[in-house]
Amino acid sequence: MRAKFKVSLVATAFIGSVGVVTWFGAQWWPQYSPQDFEQCSEKAKRTSSSKDERMTLIAQCGKQFVGRRKTGGGYTYYDFLQDRHFDIAGPNPTPKELKYFDEQYTLYLDAQRRDAVAAALAEKQSRMAQPDFRDDRVTGSISPPGLPMMIVPTHVPIPRARSSVVRADGSCEDASLSCNWTKFSAGIKKFFESNAKVDRP
């Protein structure tokens, strides 16, 4: 009987001590620590007493967790130097992932350098292909072509009216088309008249 009483007393003391430790732990131990940026920022919103304090706590969360939770699961890391997102395994990149980011940044810089060289070369070729319009008065300056110049004579002789009267022999003073046609037809007429005289018996 005494043995049973001792066992029940020890069991009661043990259960009581576990209960006391659990109660003190719940009271004195800090609440769970956040696992990622989203949990940390939620906690900051709940525990902050002012907007400034909330912004300060969220900024600390951003320093503690650089990754952001993805909608479908997993995390993503934004590299502002490359303006690019990378998938990562946890809320912070691992050393292996950081090394991969550095390698990608080196490739990014090489591509930027190649693009700059290609653009400079294309601009140089474009300048060489264009004709160089230079102003003689100022060396080194380029003047674009202006409007075409119109040359207008200062003194224009006024033509005099000529007589286009055809004389009896078929000659006329004017060099007009009508006068020339008259001369031509008179010449043809003479030709046929002279041939007709020769053919007569």
Helices and strands as residue ranges (DSSP letters): H 2-28, H 37-47, H 51-64, E 68-69, E 75-79, E 84-88, H 95-129, H 177-199
